[in-house]
């Protein structure tokens, strides 16, 4: 998926088999959904060689989630990427894959862990008994500076913006990179939607603050391209 994944397990015990299963899952996701591999299921769908109804259940699930978030965001999230409208569910896949990897660890008995894929993180339980997880939010204008720290238990954090990969997110309505924001960090319970909503919010621009306010269980920090920030009403309760 073009990024680095890391696992942080805070439970005592032997976790090698669980980690092996989670890593194998991530490789399976990459083989299925990669837009760079000609033999992937998504590439075959894009070429018209395979109908969605013929795809594995997990592909149908991801496509349905893409349609759900597209409708919820009034089209600011799209399964079509670039000005050519190429099929690309990547905006949904990474968060979904990370959350499922966390579920696999939980199925093996881990109650306190995090799974991090390129800075998008699913956290379960605590970092230590009685201690929440703490996640630093980087300033997109100065990668050496931490803007704030989010703290909590059983939460997901995702950031969309230009700091890591440049202007890779397009406004589906214009086909152009949105210019208002440098980053959006979203916090919620489950990374699948947290990550997808962050992508939609970045494309939406400043108006995304009101949209996020309308979503129950989500908070966000917006960093503007020209400097300055805006947070949703419950953001302060998450900061350490």
MARBA-3410 file (N, C-alpha, C, O; in Angstrom, 1 decimal):
240
0.8,-1.2,0.0,0.0,0.0,0.0,0.8,1.3,0.0,0.3,2.4,0.2 ~ 2.1,1.1,-0.2,3.0,2.3,-0.4,3.3,3.0,0.9,3.7,4.1,0.9 ~ 3.2,2.3,2.0,3.6,2.9,3.3,4.1,1.9,4.3,4.1,0.7,4.0 ~ 4.5,2.3,5.4,5.0,1.4,6.5,4.0,1.2,7.5,3.2,2.1,7.9 ~ 3.9,-0.1,7.9,2.9,-0.5,9.0,3.7,-0.9,10.2,4.8,-1.5,10.1
3.2,-0.6,11.4,3.9,-1.0,12.6,2.8,-1.4,13.6,1.7,-1.0,13.6 ~ 3.2,-2.4,14.5,2.4,-2.9,15.5,3.0,-2.7,16.9,4.2,-2.8,17.1 ~ 2.2,-2.3,17.9,2.6,-2.0,19.2,1.7,-2.8,20.2,0.6,-2.3,20.5 ~ 2.2,-3.9,20.7,1.3,-4.7,21.6,1.8,-4.5,23.0,3.0,-4.7,23.3 ~ 0.9,-4.2,23.9,1.2,-3.9,25.3,0.8,-5.0,26.2,0.9,-4.8,27.4
0.3,-6.1,25.7,-0.1,-7.2,26.5,1.0,-8.2,26.7,1.8,-8.4,25.8 ~ 1.2,-8.8,27.9,2.2,-9.8,28.1,1.8,-11.1,27.3,0.7,-11.3,27.0 ~ 2.8,-11.8,26.9,2.6,-13.1,26.2,3.3,-13.2,24.9,4.1,-12.3,24.6 ~ 3.1,-14.2,24.2,3.8,-14.5,22.9,2.8,-14.2,21.8,1.7,-14.8,21.6 ~ 3.2,-13.2,21.0,2.3,-12.7,19.9,2.8,-12.9,18.5,2.2,-12.4,17.6
3.8,-13.8,18.4,4.3,-14.0,17.0,3.3,-14.6,16.1,3.2,-14.1,14.9 ~ 2.5,-15.6,16.5,1.5,-16.1,15.5,0.4,-15.1,15.2,0.0,-15.0,14.0 ~ 0.0,-14.3,16.1,-1.0,-13.2,15.9,-0.5,-12.2,14.9,-1.2,-11.8,14.0 ~ 0.8,-11.8,15.1,1.4,-10.8,14.2,1.5,-11.3,12.8,1.3,-10.6,11.9 ~ 1.9,-12.6,12.7,2.1,-13.2,11.4,0.8,-13.2,10.7,0.8,-13.0,9.5
-0.3,-13.5,11.3,-1.6,-13.5,10.7,-2.0,-12.1,10.3,-2.6,-11.9,9.2 ~ -1.8,-11.1,11.1,-2.1,-9.7,10.8,-1.3,-9.2,9.6,-1.8,-8.5,8.7 ~ 0.0,-9.6,9.5,0.9,-9.2,8.4,0.4,-9.8,7.1,0.4,-9.2,6.1 ~ 0.1,-11.1,7.2,-0.4,-11.8,6.0,-1.7,-11.2,5.5,-1.9,-11.1,4.3 ~ -2.5,-10.8,6.4,-3.7,-10.1,6.0,-3.4,-8.8,5.2,-4.1,-8.6,4.2
-2.5,-8.0,5.7,-2.1,-6.8,5.0,-1.6,-7.1,3.6,-1.9,-6.3,2.7 ~ -0.8,-8.1,3.5,-0.3,-8.5,2.2,-1.4,-8.9,1.3,-1.4,-8.7,0.1 ~ -2.4,-9.7,1.8,-3.5,-10.1,1.0,-4.3,-8.9,0.5,-4.8,-8.8,-0.6 ~ -4.5,-7.9,1.4,-5.2,-6.7,1.0,-4.5,-6.0,-0.1,-5.1,-5.5,-1.1 ~ -3.2,-5.9,0.0,-2.4,-5.2,-1.0,-2.5,-5.9,-2.3,-2.7,-5.3,-3.4
-2.5,-7.3,-2.3,-2.6,-8.0,-3.5,-4.0,-7.9,-4.2,-4.1,-8.0,-5.4 ~ -5.0,-7.7,-3.3,-6.4,-7.6,-3.8,-6.7,-6.2,-4.4,-7.3,-6.1,-5.4 ~ -6.3,-5.2,-3.6,-6.8,-3.8,-3.9,-5.7,-2.9,-4.6,-6.1,-1.8,-5.0 ~ -4.5,-3.4,-4.8,-3.5,-2.5,-5.4,-3.9,-2.0,-6.8,-4.3,-2.8,-7.6 ~ -3.8,-0.7,-7.0,-4.0,-0.2,-8.3,-2.7,-0.2,-9.2,-2.7,0.1,-10.3
-1.6,-0.7,-8.6,-0.3,-0.8,-9.3,0.0,-2.2,-9.8,0.8,-2.3,-10.7 ~ -0.8,-3.1,-9.3,-0.6,-4.5,-9.7,-1.6,-4.9,-10.8,-2.8,-4.8,-10.5 ~ -1.2,-5.3,-11.9,-2.1,-5.6,-13.0,-3.0,-6.8,-12.7,-4.1,-7.0,-13.2 ~ -2.5,-7.7,-11.8,-3.2,-8.9,-11.5,-4.2,-8.8,-10.3,-4.8,-9.7,-9.9 ~ -4.2,-7.6,-9.7,-5.1,-7.4,-8.5,-6.6,-7.4,-9.0,-6.9,-7.2,-10.1
-7.5,-7.7,-8.0,-8.9,-7.7,-8.3,-9.4,-6.4,-8.8,-10.1,-6.2,-9.7 ~ -8.9,-5.3,-8.1,-9.3,-4.0,-8.4,-8.9,-3.6,-9.8,-9.7,-3.0,-10.6 ~ -7.7,-4.0,-10.2,-7.2,-3.7,-11.6,-8.1,-4.4,-12.6,-8.3,-3.9,-13.7 ~ -8.4,-5.6,-12.3,-9.3,-6.4,-13.2,-10.7,-5.8,-13.4,-11.3,-5.7,-14.4 ~ -11.2,-5.3,-12.2,-12.5,-4.6,-12.3,-12.4,-3.3,-13.1,-13.3,-3.0,-13.9
-11.3,-2.6,-12.9,-11.1,-1.3,-13.6,-11.0,-1.6,-15.2,-11.5,-0.7,-15.9 ~ -10.5,-2.7,-15.6,-10.3,-3.0,-17.0,-11.6,-3.7,-17.5,-11.7,-3.9,-18.7 ~ -12.6,-3.9,-16.7,-13.8,-4.5,-17.2,-13.8,-6.0,-17.3,-14.7,-6.6,-17.9 ~ -12.7,-6.6,-16.8,-12.6,-8.1,-16.9,-13.4,-8.8,-15.8,-13.6,-10.0,-15.9 ~ -13.8,-8.1,-14.8,-14.5,-8.7,-13.6,-15.6,-7.8,-13.2,-15.4,-6.6,-13.0
-16.8,-8.4,-13.0,-17.9,-7.6,-12.5,-17.8,-7.6,-10.9,-17.3,-8.5,-10.3 ~ -18.4,-6.5,-10.3,-18.3,-6.4,-8.9,-19.0,-7.6,-8.2,-18.5,-8.0,-7.2 ~ -20.1,-8.1,-8.8,-20.8,-9.2,-8.2,-20.0,-10.5,-8.2,-20.2,-11.4,-7.5 ~ -18.9,-10.5,-9.0,-18.0,-11.7,-9.1,-16.8,-11.5,-8.2,-16.0,-12.5,-8.1 ~ -16.7,-10.4,-7.5,-15.5,-10.2,-6.7,-15.7,-10.8,-5.3,-16.8,-11.1,-4.9
-14.6,-11.0,-4.6,-14.6,-11.5,-3.2,-15.5,-10.6,-2.4,-15.6,-9.4,-2.6 ~ -16.0,-11.2,-1.3,-16.9,-10.4,-0.4,-16.2,-9.1,0.1,-16.9,-8.1,0.3 ~ -14.9,-9.2,0.5,-14.3,-8.0,1.0,-14.2,-6.9,0.0,-14.2,-5.7,0.4 ~ -14.1,-7.2,-1.3,-14.1,-6.1,-2.3,-15.5,-5.5,-2.4,-15.6,-4.3,-2.4 ~ -16.5,-6.3,-2.3,-17.8,-5.7,-2.3,-18.1,-4.9,-1.1,-18.8,-3.9,-1.2
-17.6,-5.3,0.0,-17.7,-4.6,1.3,-17.1,-3.2,1.1,-17.7,-2.2,1.5 ~ -15.8,-3.1,0.6,-15.1,-1.9,0.5,-15.8,-0.9,-0.5,-16.0,0.3,-0.2 ~ -16.3,-1.5,-1.6,-17.0,-0.7,-2.6,-18.3,-0.1,-2.0,-18.7,1.1,-2.2 ~ -19.0,-0.9,-1.2,-20.2,-0.4,-0.5,-19.9,0.7,0.5,-20.6,1.7,0.6 ~ -18.8,0.6,1.2,-18.4,1.6,2.2,-18.0,2.9,1.4,-18.3,4.0,1.9
-17.4,2.8,0.3,-17.0,3.9,-0.5,-18.3,4.7,-0.9,-18.4,5.9,-0.9 ~ -19.3,3.9,-1.4,-20.6,4.5,-1.8,-21.2,5.2,-0.6,-21.8,6.3,-0.7 ~ -21.2,4.6,0.6,-21.8,5.1,1.8,-21.2,6.5,2.1,-21.9,7.4,2.4 ~ -19.9,6.5,2.2,-19.2,7.8,2.5,-19.3,8.8,1.5,-19.4,10.0,1.8 ~ -19.4,8.4,0.2,-19.6,9.4,-0.9,-21.0,10.1,-0.7,-21.1,11.3,-0.8
-22.0,9.3,-0.3,-23.3,9.9,-0.1,-23.3,10.8,1.2,-23.9,11.9,1.2 ~ -22.7,10.3,2.2,-22.7,11.1,3.5,-21.9,12.4,3.3,-22.2,13.4,4.0 ~ -20.9,12.4,2.4,-20.1,13.6,2.3,-20.5,14.5,1.1,-19.8,15.4,0.7 ~ -21.6,14.1,0.5,-22.1,14.9,-0.7,-21.1,14.8,-1.8,-20.9,15.8,-2.5 ~ -20.5,13.7,-2.0,-19.6,13.5,-3.1,-18.2,13.9,-2.9,-17.4,13.8,-3.9
-17.8,14.4,-1.7,-16.4,14.8,-1.5,-15.5,13.6,-1.3,-14.3,13.8,-1.4 ~ -16.0,12.5,-1.0,-15.3,11.2,-1.0,-15.7,10.5,-2.3,-16.8,10.4,-2.6 ~ -14.7,10.0,-3.0,-15.0,9.3,-4.3,-14.1,8.1,-4.5,-12.9,8.1,-4.1 ~ -14.7,7.1,-5.1,-13.9,5.9,-5.4,-13.1,6.1,-6.7,-12.4,5.2,-7.2 ~ -13.4,7.2,-7.4,-12.7,7.5,-8.6,-11.6,8.6,-8.3,-11.8,9.5,-7.6
-10.4,8.3,-8.8,-9.3,9.2,-8.5,-8.7,9.9,-9.7,-8.8,9.3,-10.8 ~ -8.1,11.0,-9.5,-7.5,11.7,-10.6,-8.4,12.3,-11.6,-9.6,12.1,-11.6 ~ -7.9,13.1,-12.5,-8.7,13.8,-13.5,-9.3,12.8,-14.5,-10.3,13.2,-15.2 ~ -8.7,11.7,-14.6,-9.2,10.7,-15.6,-10.3,9.8,-15.0,-10.8,8.9,-15.6 ~ -10.6,10.0,-13.7,-11.6,9.2,-13.0,-11.3,7.7,-12.9,-12.2,6.9,-12.9
-10.0,7.4,-12.7,-9.7,6.0,-12.6,-10.2,5.4,-11.3,-10.2,6.0,-10.3 ~ -10.6,4.1,-11.4,-11.1,3.4,-10.2,-10.0,3.3,-9.2,-8.9,2.7,-9.5 ~ -10.2,3.8,-8.0,-9.2,3.7,-6.9,-9.8,3.8,-5.6,-10.1,4.9,-5.1 ~ -10.0,2.7,-4.9,-10.6,2.7,-3.6,-9.6,2.9,-2.4,-10.0,2.6,-1.3 ~ -8.4,3.4,-2.8,-7.3,3.5,-1.8,-7.7,4.3,-0.6,-7.3,4.1,0.5
-8.5,5.4,-0.8,-9.0,6.2,0.3,-9.7,5.5,1.4,-9.8,6.0,2.5 ~ -10.3,4.4,1.1,-11.0,3.6,2.0,-10.2,2.4,2.5,-10.3,2.0,3.7 ~ -9.4,1.8,1.6,-8.8,0.5,1.9,-7.8,0.6,3.1,-7.8,-0.4,3.9 ~ -6.9,1.6,3.2,-5.9,1.6,4.2,-6.5,1.5,5.6,-6.2,0.7,6.5 ~ -7.4,2.5,5.9,-8.1,2.5,7.2,-8.8,1.2,7.5,-8.8,0.7,8.7
-9.5,0.7,6.5,-10.3,-0.6,6.7,-9.3,-1.7,7.0,-9.6,-2.5,7.8 ~ -8.2,-1.8,6.3,-7.2,-2.9,6.5,-6.6,-2.8,7.8,-6.4,-3.8,8.5 ~ -6.3,-1.6,8.3,-5.7,-1.4,9.6,-6.6,-1.9,10.7,-6.3,-2.6,11.6 ~ -7.9,-1.4,10.6,-8.9,-1.8,11.6,-9.1,-3.3,11.6,-9.2,-3.9,12.7 ~ -9.1,-4.0,10.5,-9.3,-5.4,10.4,-8.0,-6.1,11.0,-8.2,-7.2,11.7
-6.8,-5.6,10.8,-5.6,-6.1,11.4,-5.7,-6.1,12.9,-5.3,-7.0,13.6 ~ -6.2,-4.9,13.4,-6.5,-4.8,14.9,-7.5,-5.8,15.4,-7.3,-6.4,16.5 ~ -8.5,-6.1,14.6,-9.5,-7.1,15.0,-8.9,-8.5,15.1,-9.2,-9.2,15.9 ~ -8.0,-8.8,14.2,-7.3,-10.1,14.2,-6.5,-10.2,15.5,-6.5,-11.3,16.1 ~ -5.8,-9.1,15.9,-5.0,-9.2,17.1,-6.0,-9.4,18.3,-5.7,-10.2,19.2
-7.1,-8.7,18.3,-8.1,-8.9,19.4,-8.6,-10.3,19.4,-8.9,-10.8,20.5 ~ -8.8,-10.9,18.3,-9.3,-12.3,18.2,-8.4,-13.2,18.8,-8.7,-14.3,19.3 ~ -7.1,-12.9,18.8,-6.0,-13.7,19.4,-5.9,-13.4,20.9,-5.1,-14.0,21.6 ~ -6.7,-12.5,21.4,-6.6,-12.2,22.9,-6.0,-10.9,23.3,-5.9,-10.5,24.4 ~ -5.5,-10.1,22.3,-4.8,-8.8,22.7,-5.9,-7.8,23.0,-6.8,-7.5,22.1
-5.8,-7.1,24.1,-6.7,-6.1,24.5,-6.1,-4.7,24.5,-6.8,-3.7,24.6 ~ -4.8,-4.7,24.4,-4.1,-3.4,24.4,-3.0,-3.3,23.4,-1.9,-3.9,23.5 ~ -3.3,-2.7,22.3,-2.4,-2.6,21.1,-2.8,-1.5,20.2,-3.8,-0.9,20.3 ~ -1.8,-1.1,19.4,-2.1,-0.2,18.3,-1.5,-0.7,17.0,-0.5,-1.4,17.0 ~ -2.2,-0.4,15.9,-1.7,-0.7,14.5,-1.7,0.6,13.8,-2.6,1.4,13.7
-0.5,0.9,13.2,-0.2,2.2,12.6,0.2,2.0,11.2,1.1,1.2,10.9 ~ -0.6,2.6,10.3,-0.2,2.5,8.8,0.0,3.9,8.3,-1.0,4.6,8.0 ~ 1.2,4.3,8.1,1.5,5.6,7.6,1.0,6.8,8.4,0.6,7.8,7.9 ~ 0.9,6.6,9.7,0.4,7.7,10.6,-1.1,7.6,10.9,-1.6,8.4,11.7 ~ -1.8,6.7,10.3,-3.2,6.5,10.6,-3.3,5.3,11.6,-2.8,4.2,11.2
-3.9,5.4,12.7,-3.7,4.5,13.8,-5.0,4.0,14.4,-5.9,4.8,14.7 ~ -5.1,2.7,14.6,-6.2,2.1,15.4,-5.6,1.7,16.7,-4.7,0.9,16.8 ~ -6.2,2.2,17.8,-5.7,1.9,19.2,-6.8,1.2,20.0,-8.0,1.6,20.0 ~ -6.4,0.1,20.7,-7.3,-0.6,21.5,-6.8,-0.6,23.0,-5.6,-0.7,23.2 ~ -7.7,-0.5,23.9,-7.3,-0.5,25.3,-6.5,0.6,25.7,-6.8,1.8,25.4
-5.4,0.3,26.5,-4.5,1.4,27.0,-3.1,1.1,26.7,-2.7,0.0,26.3 ~ -2.3,2.1,26.8,-0.8,2.0,26.5,-0.1,1.3,27.7,0.9,0.6,27.5 ~ -0.7,1.4,28.9,-0.2,0.8,30.1,-1.4,0.8,31.1,-2.3,1.6,30.9 ~ -1.4,0.0,32.1,-2.5,0.0,33.1,-2.8,1.4,33.6,-1.9,2.0,34.3 ~ -4.0,1.9,33.3,-4.4,3.2,33.8,-3.9,4.4,33.0,-4.1,5.5,33.3
-3.2,4.1,31.9,-2.6,5.1,31.0,-3.2,5.1,29.6,-3.2,4.1,29.0 ~ -3.7,6.3,29.1,-4.2,6.3,27.8,-3.1,6.3,26.7,-2.0,6.5,27.0 ~ -3.5,6.0,25.5,-2.6,6.2,24.4,-2.4,7.7,24.2,-3.4,8.4,24.4 ~ -1.2,8.1,23.7,-1.0,9.5,23.4,-0.4,9.6,22.0,0.6,8.9,21.7 ~ -1.0,10.4,21.2,-0.6,10.5,19.8,-0.3,12.0,19.5,-1.2,12.9,19.6
0.9,12.3,19.0,1.3,13.6,18.6,0.8,13.9,17.2,0.9,13.1,16.3 ~ 0.2,15.1,17.1,-0.3,15.6,15.8,0.8,16.6,15.2,1.0,17.7,15.8 ~ 1.4,16.2,14.1,2.5,17.0,13.5,1.9,18.3,12.8,0.9,18.2,12.2 ~ 2.6,19.4,12.9,2.3,20.6,12.2,2.7,20.4,10.7,3.8,20.1,10.4 ~ 1.7,20.4,9.8,2.0,20.2,8.4,2.9,21.3,7.8,3.6,21.1,6.7
3.0,22.4,8.4,3.9,23.5,8.0,5.3,23.3,8.5,6.3,24.0,8.0 ~ 5.5,22.5,9.6,6.8,22.3,10.2,6.8,20.9,10.8,6.4,20.7,11.9 ~ 7.4,20.0,10.0,7.4,18.6,10.4,8.1,18.3,11.7,7.9,17.2,12.2 ~ 8.9,19.2,12.2,9.6,19.0,13.4,8.8,19.5,14.6,9.2,19.3,15.8 ~ 7.6,20.0,14.4,6.8,20.6,15.5,5.5,19.8,15.7,4.9,19.4,14.8
5.3,19.5,17.0,4.0,18.8,17.4,3.0,19.9,17.7,3.2,20.7,18.7 ~ 1.9,19.9,17.0,0.8,20.9,17.3,0.1,20.7,18.6,-0.1,21.6,19.4 ~ -0.2,19.4,18.9,-0.9,19.0,20.1,-0.8,17.5,20.2,-0.3,16.8,19.3 ~ -1.3,17.0,21.3,-1.3,15.6,21.6,-2.7,15.1,21.9,-3.4,15.7,22.8 ~ -3.1,14.1,21.2,-4.4,13.5,21.5,-4.2,12.3,22.4,-3.3,11.5,22.3
-5.1,12.2,23.4,-5.0,11.1,24.4,-6.4,10.4,24.5,-7.4,11.0,24.5 ~ -6.3,9.1,24.7,-7.6,8.3,24.9,-7.4,6.8,24.8,-6.3,6.3,24.6 ~ -8.5,6.1,25.1,-8.5,4.7,25.0,-9.5,4.3,24.0,-10.5,4.9,23.7 ~ -9.2,3.2,23.3,-10.1,2.7,22.3,-10.5,3.8,21.3,-11.7,4.2,21.2 ~ -9.5,4.2,20.5,-9.8,5.3,19.5,-9.0,5.1,18.3,-8.0,4.4,18.3
-9.4,5.8,17.3,-8.7,5.8,16.0,-8.4,7.3,15.6,-9.1,8.2,15.8 ~ -7.2,7.5,15.0,-6.7,8.8,14.6,-6.2,8.7,13.1,-5.4,7.8,12.8 ~ -6.7,9.6,12.3,-6.2,9.7,10.9,-6.0,11.1,10.5,-6.8,12.0,10.9 ~ -5.0,11.4,9.7,-4.7,12.7,9.2,-4.6,12.6,7.7,-4.0,11.8,7.1 ~ -5.3,13.6,7.0,-5.2,13.7,5.5,-4.7,15.1,5.3,-5.0,16.1,5.9
-3.7,15.2,4.3,-3.2,16.5,4.0,-2.0,16.4,3.0,-1.9,15.4,2.3 ~ -1.2,17.5,2.9,-0.2,17.6,1.9,1.2,17.3,2.4,2.1,17.2,1.7 ~ 1.4,17.1,3.8,2.7,17.1,4.3,3.5,15.8,3.9,4.7,15.9,3.6 ~ 2.8,14.7,3.8,3.5,13.4,3.5,3.7,13.2,2.0,4.8,12.9,1.5 ~ 2.6,13.4,1.2,2.6,13.0,-0.2,2.3,14.1,-1.1,2.0,13.9,-2.3
2.3,15.4,-0.7,2.0,16.5,-1.5,0.5,16.5,-1.8,-0.3,16.0,-1.1 ~ 0.1,17.2,-2.9,-1.3,17.4,-3.3,-1.8,16.1,-4.0,-2.1,16.2,-5.2 ~ -2.0,15.1,-3.2,-2.5,13.8,-3.8,-4.0,13.6,-3.7,-4.6,12.7,-4.3 ~ -4.7,14.5,-2.9,-6.1,14.4,-2.7,-6.8,15.4,-3.6,-6.4,16.6,-3.6 ~ -7.7,15.0,-4.5,-8.4,16.0,-5.3,-9.9,16.2,-4.9,-10.5,15.3,-4.3
-10.4,17.4,-5.2,-11.8,17.6,-5.0,-12.6,16.9,-6.1,-12.4,17.3,-7.3 ~ -13.4,15.9,-5.8,-14.1,15.2,-6.9,-15.0,16.1,-7.7,-15.3,15.8,-8.9 ~ -15.4,17.2,-7.2,-16.3,18.1,-7.9,-15.6,19.0,-8.9,-16.2,19.4,-9.9 ~ -14.3,19.2,-8.7,-13.6,20.1,-9.6,-12.4,19.3,-10.3,-12.0,19.8,-11.4 ~ -12.0,18.2,-9.8,-10.9,17.5,-10.3,-9.5,18.1,-10.0,-8.5,17.7,-10.5
-9.5,19.1,-9.1,-8.3,19.8,-8.7,-8.0,19.7,-7.2,-8.9,19.3,-6.4 ~ -6.7,19.8,-6.9,-6.4,19.8,-5.4,-7.0,20.9,-4.7,-7.0,22.0,-5.1 ~ -7.7,20.6,-3.5,-8.3,21.6,-2.7,-7.2,22.5,-2.1,-6.1,22.0,-1.7 ~ -7.4,23.8,-2.0,-6.3,24.7,-1.5,-6.5,25.2,-0.1,-5.5,25.8,0.4 ~ -7.6,25.1,0.5,-7.9,25.8,1.8,-7.1,25.2,2.9,-6.6,26.0,3.8
-6.9,23.9,3.0,-6.4,23.2,4.2,-5.0,22.6,3.9,-4.7,22.2,2.8 ~ -4.2,22.6,4.9,-2.9,21.9,4.9,-3.1,20.5,5.4,-2.4,19.5,5.0 ~ -4.0,20.3,6.4,-4.3,19.0,6.9,-5.6,19.0,7.7,-6.1,20.0,8.2 ~ -6.1,17.8,7.8,-7.3,17.5,8.7,-6.9,16.3,9.5,-6.6,15.2,9.0 ~ -7.0,16.4,10.8,-6.9,15.2,11.7,-8.2,14.9,12.3,-8.9,15.8,12.9
-8.6,13.7,12.2,-9.9,13.2,12.6,-9.8,12.1,13.7,-8.9,11.3,13.6 ~ -10.6,12.2,14.7,-10.5,11.2,15.8,-11.9,10.6,16.0,-12.9,11.3,16.0 ~ -12.0,9.3,16.1,-13.2,8.6,16.4,-12.9,7.2,16.9,-11.9,7.0,17.5 ~ -13.9,6.3,16.8,-13.7,5.0,17.4,-13.1,4.0,16.4,-12.2,3.2,16.8 ~ -13.5,4.0,15.2,-13.1,2.9,14.2,-12.4,3.6,13.0,-13.0,4.5,12.4
-11.2,3.1,12.7,-10.4,3.8,11.7,-11.0,3.7,10.3,-10.7,4.6,9.5 ~ -11.8,2.7,9.9,-12.3,2.6,8.6,-13.0,3.9,8.2,-12.7,4.5,7.2 ~ -13.9,4.4,9.0,-14.6,5.6,8.7,-13.9,6.9,9.1,-14.0,7.9,8.4 ~ -13.1,6.8,10.2,-12.3,7.9,10.6,-11.3,8.4,9.4,-11.3,9.5,9.1 ~ -10.7,7.4,8.8,-9.8,7.7,7.7,-10.5,8.2,6.5,-10.1,9.2,5.9
-11.6,7.6,6.1,-12.4,8.0,4.9,-13.0,9.4,5.2,-12.9,10.2,4.2 ~ -13.5,9.6,6.3,-14.1,11.0,6.6,-13.0,12.0,6.6,-13.2,13.2,6.2 ~ -11.8,11.7,7.0,-10.7,12.7,7.0,-10.3,13.1,5.6,-10.1,14.2,5.3 ~ -10.3,12.1,4.7,-10.1,12.3,3.3,-11.2,13.3,2.7,-10.9,14.2,2.0 ~ -12.4,12.9,3.0,-13.6,13.8,2.5,-13.5,15.2,3.1,-13.7,16.1,2.4
-13.1,15.3,4.4,-13.1,16.6,5.0,-12.0,17.5,4.4,-12.2,18.7,4.2 ~ -10.8,16.9,4.1,-9.8,17.6,3.4,-10.2,18.2,2.1,-10.0,19.3,1.7 ~ -10.9,17.3,1.3,-11.4,17.8,0.0,-12.4,18.8,0.1,-12.6,19.7,-0.7 ~ -13.2,18.8,1.2,-14.3,19.7,1.4,-13.8,21.1,1.8,-14.5,22.1,1.6 ~ -12.6,21.2,2.5,-12.1,22.4,2.9,-12.7,22.9,4.2,-13.1,22.1,5.1
-12.7,24.2,4.4,-13.1,24.8,5.7,-14.5,24.4,6.1,-14.8,24.3,7.3 ~ -15.4,24.2,5.2,-16.8,23.9,5.5,-16.9,22.5,6.1,-17.9,22.2,6.7 ~ -15.8,21.7,6.1,-15.9,20.4,6.7,-16.0,20.4,8.2,-16.5,19.5,8.8 ~ -15.6,21.5,8.9,-15.8,21.6,10.3,-17.2,21.5,10.7,-17.5,20.7,11.6 ~ -18.2,22.1,10.0,-19.6,22.0,10.3,-20.1,20.6,10.0,-20.9,20.1,10.7
-19.6,20.0,8.9,-20.0,18.7,8.5,-19.6,17.7,9.6,-20.3,16.8,10.0 ~ -18.3,17.8,10.1,-17.9,16.8,11.1,-18.6,17.0,12.4,-18.9,16.0,13.1 ~ -19.0,18.2,12.7,-19.9,18.5,13.9,-21.2,17.7,13.8,-21.7,17.3,14.9 ~ -21.6,17.5,12.6,-22.9,16.8,12.4,-22.8,15.3,12.6,-23.8,14.6,12.6 ~ -21.5,14.8,12.6,-21.3,13.3,12.7,-21.1,12.9,14.2,-20.2,13.4,14.8
-21.9,12.1,14.7,-21.9,11.7,16.1,-20.6,10.9,16.3,-20.4,9.9,15.6 ~ -19.8,11.3,17.4,-18.7,10.5,17.8,-17.4,10.8,17.1,-16.4,10.1,17.2 ~ -17.3,12.0,16.4,-16.1,12.3,15.7,-15.7,13.8,16.0,-16.6,14.6,16.2 ~ -14.4,14.0,16.2,-13.9,15.3,16.4,-12.7,15.6,15.4,-12.1,14.6,14.9 ~ -12.4,16.8,15.1,-11.4,17.1,14.1,-10.6,18.4,14.5,-11.1,19.3,15.1
-9.4,18.4,13.9,-8.6,19.6,14.0,-8.2,19.9,12.5,-7.6,19.1,11.8 ~ -8.5,21.2,12.1,-8.2,21.6,10.7,-7.0,22.6,10.8,-7.0,23.5,11.6 ~ -6.1,22.4,9.9,-4.9,23.3,9.8,-5.0,24.0,8.4,-5.0,23.3,7.4 ~ -5.1,25.3,8.4,-5.2,26.0,7.1,-3.9,26.2,6.4,-2.8,26.2,7.0 ~ -4.0,26.3,5.1,-2.8,26.4,4.2,-2.0,27.6,4.6,-0.8,27.6,4.5
-2.7,28.7,4.9,-2.1,30.0,5.2,-1.7,30.1,6.7,-1.3,31.2,7.1 ~ -1.9,29.1,7.5,-1.6,29.1,8.9,-2.9,29.2,9.7,-4.0,29.6,9.1 ~ -2.9,28.9,11.0,-4.1,28.9,11.8,-4.8,27.6,11.8,-4.6,26.8,10.9 ~ -5.6,27.4,12.8,-6.3,26.1,13.0,-7.8,26.4,13.4,-8.1,27.5,13.8 ~ -8.6,25.4,13.2,-10.0,25.4,13.7,-10.3,24.0,14.2,-9.9,23.0,13.5
-10.9,23.9,15.3,-11.2,22.6,15.9,-12.7,22.5,16.1,-13.4,23.5,16.3 ~ -13.2,21.2,16.1,-14.6,21.0,16.4,-14.8,21.2,17.9,-13.9,21.2,18.7 ~ -16.1,21.3,18.3,-16.4,21.7,19.7,-15.9,20.7,20.8,-15.6,21.1,21.9 ~ -15.8,19.4,20.4,-15.3,18.5,21.4,-13.8,18.1,21.4,-13.4,17.3,22.1 ~ -13.1,18.8,20.5,-11.7,18.5,20.3,-10.9,18.6,21.6,-10.0,17.8,21.9
-11.1,19.7,22.3,-10.3,20.0,23.5,-10.3,18.9,24.5,-9.4,18.7,25.2 ~ -11.5,18.2,24.6,-11.6,17.1,25.5,-10.7,15.9,25.2,-10.4,15.1,26.1 ~ -10.1,15.9,24.0,-9.2,14.8,23.6,-7.8,15.1,23.8,-6.9,14.2,23.7 ~ -7.4,16.3,24.0,-6.0,16.7,24.0,-5.5,16.6,25.4,-6.1,16.8,26.4 ~ -4.2,16.2,25.4,-3.5,15.9,26.7,-2.6,17.1,27.0,-1.9,17.1,28.0
END
